[in-house]
Amino acid sequence: MPGSGRLLPSAAMTDSVYVGNAGQDAALDQGWLLGHFKDASDPRRSDDVEIKWGVHPQGDERVRWVTGEERTALLVLISGRFRVELPGRSVLLAEQGDYVVWGRGVDHSWFAEEESVVLTVRWPSVPGYKVTGRTVPG
């Protein structure tokens, strides 16, 4: 059953498998499916990588720029129009599959020009970047 978030023991009974639905599970943790912030017993816990299924209403934007970035990031557009702001450059992801990658030390922000779904992969998974609140015109 997709989205049930159930843990299934492996044949060896030493590992676990998580079965879920990105859209449903993302709603539970601000879009984040995998990373250092998951419980130690959760197979989605990782200090190596973070994965986010970001669902953004039109007009949604990051509350403030990320500065002092220590990670590498990949953003892939699943649907919509999504703009990533980088120092001196604006990158528009407009067609399904468009993506942008940036490395450590690159400040960034973003803005959803249309309702958008974006898959984000960041590595390594390190604490200190969580921003509470979202800006959506209303």
DRENPA-3360 file (N, C-alpha, C; in nm, 2 decimals, always signed):
BEGIN
1 = MPGSGRLL = +0.08/-0.12/+0.00/+0.00/+0.00/+0.00/+0.09/+0.12/+0.00 ~ +0.09/+0.20/-0.11/+0.18/+0.32/-0.11/+0.14/+0.42/+0.00 ~ +0.25/+0.48/+0.05/+0.23/+0.59/+0.15/+0.20/+0.54/+0.29 ~ +0.20/+0.40/+0.31/+0.17/+0.35/+0.44/+0.29/+0.38/+0.54 ~ +0.41/+0.40/+0.49/+0.52/+0.43/+0.58/+0.55/+0.31/+0.67 ~ +0.53/+0.19/+0.62/+0.55/+0.08/+0.71/+0.70/+0.03/+0.69 ~ +0.75/-0.03/+0.80/+0.88/-0.09/+0.79/+0.87/-0.24/+0.77 ~ +0.94/-0.29/+0.67/+0.93/-0.43/+0.64/+1.07/-0.50/+0.67;
9 = PSAAMTDS = +1.08/-0.60/+0.76/+1.20/-0.66/+0.78/+1.26/-0.73/+0.66 ~ +1.39/-0.72/+0.64/+1.45/-0.79/+0.53/+1.47/-0.94/+0.56 ~ +1.51/-1.02/+0.46/+1.52/-1.16/+0.48/+1.62/-1.19/+0.59 ~ +1.73/-1.11/+0.60/+1.83/-1.13/+0.70/+1.79/-1.08/+0.84 ~ +1.68/-1.01/+0.85/+1.63/-0.95/+0.97/+1.72/-0.86/+1.04 ~ +1.83/-0.81/+0.97/+1.92/-0.72/+1.03/+1.90/-0.58/+0.97 ~ +1.84/-0.56/+0.86/+1.81/-0.44/+0.79/+1.66/-0.42/+0.78 ~ +1.62/-0.29/+0.75/+1.48/-0.27/+0.73/+1.46/-0.20/+0.59;
17 = VYVGNAGQ = +1.34/-0.21/+0.54/+1.31/-0.15/+0.41/+1.19/-0.06/+0.44 ~ +1.20/+0.06/+0.39/+1.09/+0.16/+0.41/+1.01/+0.17/+0.28 ~ +0.88/+0.15/+0.28/+0.80/+0.16/+0.16/+0.70/+0.28/+0.18 ~ +0.70/+0.37/+0.09/+0.62/+0.49/+0.11/+0.59/+0.56/-0.02 ~ +0.53/+0.68/-0.01/+0.49/+0.76/-0.13/+0.55/+0.90/-0.10 ~ +0.63/+0.94/-0.20/+0.71/+1.07/-0.18/+0.61/+1.19/-0.15 ~ +0.50/+1.19/-0.23/+0.41/+1.30/-0.20/+0.34/+1.30/-0.07 ~ +0.31/+1.18/-0.02/+0.25/+1.17/+0.11/+0.35/+1.19/+0.23;
25 = DAALDQGW = +0.46/+1.12/+0.21/+0.57/+1.13/+0.32/+0.63/+1.27/+0.33 ~ +0.64/+1.34/+0.21/+0.70/+1.47/+0.21/+0.62/+1.57/+0.30 ~ +0.49/+1.55/+0.30/+0.40/+1.64/+0.38/+0.43/+1.63/+0.53 ~ +0.49/+1.52/+0.57/+0.51/+1.50/+0.71/+0.64/+1.56/+0.77 ~ +0.73/+1.60/+0.68/+0.86/+1.65/+0.72/+0.91/+1.76/+0.63 ~ +0.83/+1.86/+0.60/+0.86/+1.97/+0.51/+0.93/+1.93/+0.38 ~ +0.89/+1.81/+0.33/+0.93/+1.76/+0.20/+1.05/+1.66/+0.21 ~ +1.12/+1.66/+0.32/+1.24/+1.58/+0.33/+1.21/+1.43/+0.35;
33 = LLGHFKDA = +1.27/+1.35/+0.27/+1.24/+1.20/+0.27/+1.36/+1.13/+0.33 ~ +1.48/+1.19/+0.33/+1.60/+1.11/+0.37/+1.70/+1.22/+0.42 ~ +1.77/+1.19/+0.53/+1.88/+1.27/+0.57/+1.91/+1.25/+0.72 ~ +2.00/+1.34/+0.77/+2.05/+1.33/+0.91/+1.94/+1.35/+1.01 ~ +1.83/+1.41/+0.97/+1.73/+1.45/+1.07/+1.63/+1.34/+1.10 ~ +1.64/+1.23/+1.03/+1.55/+1.12/+1.06/+1.60/+1.04/+1.18 ~ +1.51/+0.97/+1.25/+1.55/+0.89/+1.37/+1.65/+0.79/+1.33 ~ +1.74/+0.76/+1.43/+1.85/+0.66/+1.40/+1.80/+0.53/+1.36;
41 = SDPRRSDD = +1.68/+0.49/+1.41/+1.63/+0.35/+1.37/+1.56/+0.35/+1.23 ~ +1.55/+0.47/+1.17/+1.47/+0.48/+1.04/+1.57/+0.45/+0.93 ~ +1.54/+0.36/+0.83/+1.63/+0.34/+0.72/+1.65/+0.46/+0.63 ~ +1.57/+0.57/+0.65/+1.58/+0.69/+0.58/+1.69/+0.78/+0.64 ~ +1.74/+0.74/+0.75/+1.85/+0.82/+0.82/+1.98/+0.81/+0.74 ~ +2.04/+0.93/+0.71/+2.17/+0.93/+0.63/+2.24/+1.06/+0.67 ~ +2.37/+1.04/+0.70/+2.46/+1.15/+0.71/+2.53/+1.19/+0.58 ~ +2.51/+1.10/+0.48/+2.58/+1.12/+0.35/+2.50/+1.20/+0.25;
49 = VEIKWGVH = +2.36/+1.19/+0.26/+2.28/+1.25/+0.15/+2.15/+1.29/+0.21 ~ +2.08/+1.40/+0.15/+1.95/+1.44/+0.18/+1.87/+1.44/+0.05 ~ +1.74/+1.39/+0.06/+1.65/+1.39/-0.05/+1.52/+1.46/-0.01 ~ +1.47/+1.55/-0.10/+1.35/+1.62/-0.07/+1.26/+1.61/-0.19 ~ +1.13/+1.59/-0.16/+1.02/+1.60/-0.26/+0.95/+1.73/-0.23 ~ +0.99/+1.84/-0.29/+0.94/+1.97/-0.26/+0.82/+2.00/-0.34 ~ +0.71/+2.03/-0.28/+0.58/+2.07/-0.34/+0.56/+2.21/-0.30 ~ +0.56/+2.30/-0.40/+0.56/+2.45/-0.38/+0.44/+2.51/-0.45;
57 = PQGDERVR = +0.35/+2.58/-0.38/+0.25/+2.65/-0.45/+0.31/+2.77/-0.52 ~ +0.24/+2.82/-0.62/+0.28/+2.94/-0.70/+0.31/+3.05/-0.60 ~ +0.42/+3.12/-0.62/+0.46/+3.23/-0.53/+0.54/+3.20/-0.41 ~ +0.55/+3.07/-0.38/+0.63/+3.02/-0.27/+0.77/+3.06/-0.29 ~ +0.84/+3.11/-0.18/+0.98/+3.14/-0.19/+1.05/+3.12/-0.06 ~ +1.18/+3.09/-0.07/+1.26/+3.07/+0.05/+1.26/+3.19/+0.13 ~ +1.24/+3.18/+0.26/+1.23/+3.29/+0.35/+1.36/+3.38/+0.35 ~ +1.48/+3.31/+0.34/+1.60/+3.39/+0.33/+1.71/+3.30/+0.25;
65 = WVTGEERT = +1.81/+3.37/+0.20/+1.91/+3.30/+0.13/+1.99/+3.21/+0.22 ~ +2.03/+3.09/+0.16/+2.13/+3.01/+0.23/+2.27/+3.07/+0.20 ~ +2.34/+3.09/+0.31/+2.48/+3.15/+0.30/+2.57/+3.05/+0.37 ~ +2.70/+3.05/+0.33/+2.80/+2.96/+0.39/+2.77/+2.82/+0.36 ~ +2.72/+2.79/+0.25/+2.68/+2.65/+0.21/+2.80/+2.56/+0.22 ~ +2.77/+2.44/+0.28/+2.88/+2.34/+0.30/+2.84/+2.21/+0.22 ~ +2.73/+2.22/+0.14/+2.69/+2.10/+0.07/+2.69/+2.12/-0.08 ~ +2.68/+2.01/-0.16/+2.66/+2.02/-0.30/+2.51/+1.99/-0.32;
73 = ALLVLISG = +2.45/+2.05/-0.42/+2.30/+2.03/-0.43/+2.27/+2.01/-0.58 ~ +2.17/+1.92/-0.60/+2.11/+1.90/-0.73/+1.96/+1.92/-0.72 ~ +1.90/+2.01/-0.80/+1.76/+2.03/-0.81/+1.71/+1.99/-0.94 ~ +1.60/+1.90/-0.95/+1.55/+1.85/-1.07/+1.40/+1.89/-1.07 ~ +1.35/+1.96/-1.18/+1.21/+1.99/-1.19/+1.13/+1.88/-1.23 ~ +1.03/+1.84/-1.15/+0.93/+1.74/-1.19/+0.82/+1.80/-1.26 ~ +0.76/+1.91/-1.21/+0.66/+1.98/-1.28/+0.66/+2.13/-1.24 ~ +0.60/+2.22/-1.32/+0.58/+2.36/-1.29/+0.70/+2.44/-1.35;
81 = RFRVELPG = +0.72/+2.56/-1.29/+0.83/+2.65/-1.33/+0.89/+2.70/-1.20 ~ +1.02/+2.68/-1.18/+1.09/+2.70/-1.05/+1.22/+2.78/-1.08 ~ +1.23/+2.89/-1.01/+1.35/+2.97/-1.03/+1.45/+2.95/-0.91 ~ +1.58/+2.93/-0.94/+1.68/+2.92/-0.84/+1.77/+3.04/-0.86 ~ +1.78/+3.11/-0.75/+1.87/+3.23/-0.74/+2.00/+3.20/-0.69 ~ +2.11/+3.23/-0.77/+2.25/+3.21/-0.73/+2.31/+3.35/-0.74 ~ +2.43/+3.37/-0.67/+2.49/+3.50/-0.68/+2.52/+3.54/-0.83 ~ +2.46/+3.65/-0.87/+2.48/+3.71/-1.00/+2.41/+3.63/-1.11;
89 = RSVLLAEQ = +2.32/+3.53/-1.08/+2.26/+3.45/-1.18/+2.13/+3.40/-1.13 ~ +2.03/+3.40/-1.22/+1.90/+3.34/-1.20/+1.88/+3.22/-1.30 ~ +1.85/+3.10/-1.25/+1.83/+2.99/-1.33/+1.68/+2.95/-1.33 ~ +1.62/+2.94/-1.44/+1.48/+2.90/-1.45/+1.47/+2.76/-1.50 ~ +1.40/+2.68/-1.42/+1.37/+2.54/-1.45/+1.23/+2.54/-1.50 ~ +1.21/+2.52/-1.63/+1.08/+2.54/-1.70/+1.03/+2.41/-1.76 ~ +1.11/+2.31/-1.79/+1.06/+2.19/-1.86/+1.10/+2.07/-1.77 ~ +1.00/+1.97/-1.76/+1.03/+1.86/-1.68/+1.17/+1.80/-1.71;
97 = GDYVVWGR = +1.24/+1.78/-1.60/+1.38/+1.72/-1.62/+1.49/+1.83/-1.62 ~ +1.45/+1.96/-1.63/+1.55/+2.06/-1.62/+1.61/+2.05/-1.48 ~ +1.74/+2.08/-1.47/+1.81/+2.07/-1.34/+1.92/+2.17/-1.33 ~ +1.96/+2.19/-1.20/+2.08/+2.28/-1.18/+2.15/+2.21/-1.06 ~ +2.29/+2.22/-1.07/+2.38/+2.17/-0.97/+2.47/+2.28/-0.92 ~ +2.49/+2.30/-0.79/+2.59/+2.39/-0.74/+2.67/+2.32/-0.63 ~ +2.79/+2.37/-0.60/+2.87/+2.31/-0.50/+2.88/+2.40/-0.38 ~ +2.97/+2.35/-0.29/+3.00/+2.42/-0.16/+3.04/+2.56/-0.18;
105 = GVDHSWFA = +2.99/+2.64/-0.09/+3.03/+2.79/-0.10/+2.94/+2.87/-0.19 ~ +2.84/+2.81/-0.25/+2.75/+2.88/-0.34/+2.62/+2.92/-0.27 ~ +2.60/+3.05/-0.24/+2.48/+3.09/-0.17/+2.36/+3.07/-0.27 ~ +2.24/+3.06/-0.22/+2.12/+3.04/-0.31/+1.99/+3.07/-0.24 ~ +1.89/+3.08/-0.32/+1.75/+3.10/-0.28/+1.67/+3.04/-0.39 ~ +1.53/+3.05/-0.38/+1.45/+3.00/-0.48/+1.31/+3.06/-0.48 ~ +1.23/+3.05/-0.59/+1.10/+3.10/-0.60/+1.02/+3.02/-0.70 ~ +0.90/+2.98/-0.66/+0.81/+2.90/-0.75/+0.73/+2.99/-0.83;
113 = EEESVVLT = +0.76/+3.00/-0.96/+0.68/+3.09/-1.05/+0.55/+3.03/-1.08 ~ +0.53/+2.90/-1.08/+0.41/+2.83/-1.09/+0.41/+2.72/-0.98 ~ +0.29/+2.66/-0.95/+0.29/+2.55/-0.87/+0.39/+2.45/-0.92 ~ +0.48/+2.40/-0.83/+0.60/+2.32/-0.88/+0.62/+2.20/-0.78 ~ +0.68/+2.10/-0.84/+0.73/+1.99/-0.77/+0.88/+1.97/-0.81 ~ +0.97/+1.98/-0.71/+1.11/+1.97/-0.73/+1.17/+1.86/-0.65 ~ +1.26/+1.78/-0.71/+1.33/+1.68/-0.63/+1.47/+1.74/-0.60 ~ +1.51/+1.74/-0.48/+1.63/+1.80/-0.44/+1.72/+1.69/-0.37;
121 = VRWPSVPG = +1.85/+1.68/-0.42/+1.94/+1.59/-0.36/+2.06/+1.67/-0.31 ~ +2.09/+1.66/-0.18/+2.21/+1.74/-0.12/+2.30/+1.64/-0.05 ~ +2.43/+1.68/-0.06/+2.53/+1.60/+0.01/+2.65/+1.68/+0.05 ~ +2.70/+1.65/+0.17/+2.66/+1.56/+0.27/+2.53/+1.61/+0.35 ~ +2.47/+1.53/+0.43/+2.36/+1.57/+0.51/+2.41/+1.63/+0.64 ~ +2.40/+1.76/+0.66/+2.46/+1.83/+0.78/+2.35/+1.92/+0.84 ~ +2.35/+1.93/+0.97/+2.25/+2.02/+1.04/+2.29/+2.16/+1.02 ~ +2.19/+2.25/+1.04/+2.22/+2.39/+1.05/+2.16/+2.48/+0.94;
129 = YKVTGRTV = +2.08/+2.42/+0.85/+2.02/+2.49/+0.74/+1.87/+2.51/+0.74 ~ +1.81/+2.45/+0.84/+1.66/+2.45/+0.85/+1.61/+2.59/+0.87 ~ +1.51/+2.63/+0.79/+1.45/+2.76/+0.80/+1.30/+2.73/+0.82 ~ +1.25/+2.79/+0.92/+1.10/+2.77/+0.95/+1.02/+2.88/+0.88 ~ +0.91/+2.84/+0.84/+0.82/+2.94/+0.77/+0.84/+2.94/+0.62 ~ +0.74/+2.98/+0.55/+0.75/+2.99/+0.40/+0.68/+3.12/+0.37 ~ +0.72/+3.18/+0.26/+0.66/+3.30/+0.21/+0.57/+3.27/+0.09 ~ +0.44/+3.28/+0.11/+0.35/+3.25/+0.00/+0.26/+3.37/-0.01;
137 = PG = +0.25/+3.45/-0.12/+0.16/+3.57/-0.12/+0.02/+3.52/-0.10 ~ -0.06/+3.60/-0.03/-0.19/+3.56/-0.01/-0.29/+3.67/-0.01;
% end
